[in-house]
């Protein structure tokens, strides 16, 4: 278990079910009032501290694309570890762009481009934030390709900017 789903690198929150024991987790609600718990999980440091206890159903059931492909024999153990290692390095690089950043902020950083949609049209903004834009793009691409099941390609301004980055940045 790599812990990327637990440490806030992939998600801000996770779904809670009515039958979940909430004594060991930090409960919150989403904008629709659905019960969720915050990530990074307070029970994860380098590994899950409650793995052998009653974990939330989401934790028990979640499998990322890399784990599913490994379990189905589509990739080797070595390749799975390489993908995880690449993602961990990328997460560290993205975190370096966040003042006092921690993994709880990384999913928010992935929204950087969305939050600055109109600014992306400004060449000086792209030059000033070029490294961050590229890191966010790599992060989002890696999450989609290797970790989150069912994600859809996000076309839009980021794709257009990156397509023309050699001319702009």
N, C-alpha and C positions, 0 to 999 in steps of 0.2 A: 504494500500500500504506500503510495507516494505522498498522500495527504494534500494534494493540490485542491481537491474538492472540500477539504476541511479547513484549510488555512486562509481562506478568503481570496485565493488566486483566481478562482473561477466564478464564484458566486458571492453576493452580499448577504443573502439569507437563504434558508432552505425551508421547505414546507413542513408543517407539523400536522399530524393526524390526531384525531380525538383520543385515540388509544395510547398516544405517546406519553411517556413519563417526562414531565417538564422540570423535575427537581434539579437536573444536572446541566441544564442549558439556559441561555438567555433568550427569553421569549419576546417577540415583537409582533406587530401587525403590519401587513402591507397596505397599500392605498385602498384596497377593496375590503379591508377588515379581516382578511384571511390570516389565521395564526401561522407564524413563521418563527424561526430562530436565527439569531445573528451569527454571521461568520466573519472572521475566523472563530471557530468553536473554542470556547475557553477550556475544553477538555483535550485540546490538541496542542502538543509542543513539537516534538519530532515524530511522535506517533500518537494514535488515539489512546487516551488514558482510560476510556470507558468501553473499549472494544469488547471485552468479555462481560460487560454489564448490559442492562437494557437500554440500547441506543435507540434514537428516533428511527422510525420506519424508513424515512428517506435515506438515512445513512446506511441502513442494512441493504436496501434495494438498489442504490445508485451504482452504476457501472459506467465509466467513461468509455469513449470509443476505443481508446488504446487498450484498455482491459478487455473489452468485448472481442476485439480483433485478436488479442493474445489467446484468450480462452478458446476461440474458434479456430486456432491454428493458422491464422492469416499472417501473423507476424511472430517472429521469434522473441524469446525472453530478452535477448541482447538488444534487439531493435526497440522493444517496449521501453527498456531502461534508457536507451539513447534518446527517445522522444521525450521522456520524462525529464532527463537531464537538460536537454535543450530548452524545455519550457521553464525549468527552474532558473536557468541562466537568464533567460529572457525576462522572467518576473523580477529578478534582482536588478536588471538594467532599467526596467520600467520604474521600479521603486526608487532608483537613484534620481529620477526626474521629479520626485515628489518631496518637497521639504517635510522633514519629520514623517515620511511616509511609512506605512506598514501595509501588510497584505489586505487589510480592510479597505484601503483606498484604491487598490489596483483595479477593481471592476469599475470604479468611478473614473479612473484615468482612461479606461477604454472608451468612455463617453466623451473624451476630450474633443474629438473631431465633431461629434454631434452638437456639443455645447458651443462650439466655435464655427458653426456652419457658414455663417456670413463672413467671418474673419478669414476663412480659408480662401476666399476669392482675392484677398489682398496679398500681393507678392511679398511685401515686407514681413507680414505675419508668418507666411510660410518659410521665409528665410530664417526668421528668428526662432521658429518652433520646428524646423525641419527634422531634427533628430528625434524629437518627441513624437512627431507625426509618424515617422517611419517605424519607431518602436511600437507605437500603438497599433499600427497596421499589422506588423509582424505578430504581435500578441493576439489580436483578434483573429488573424488568419490561422494561427496555430491552435487557438481554442476551438475554432470551427472545425478544423481538419482532424484534430486528434483527441478532443476531450468532450465536447458537448454533443450529445446525440440529438438529432433533429433540428440543428440550427440551419437557417437558410442564408444564402449569400446575401450580403448587404451591398447593393449597388448604391451609387450616389456620389456625393461630392468627394469623399475620400478616394474612391476608385478613380475619379477623373483627375484629381490632383496627383495621385501616385502615378497614373499613366503618363502624365506630362511632367513628372518631377525632374527629369534631366534638363528640361527647358526652364523650369521655375526655381528650383532650389539651388 
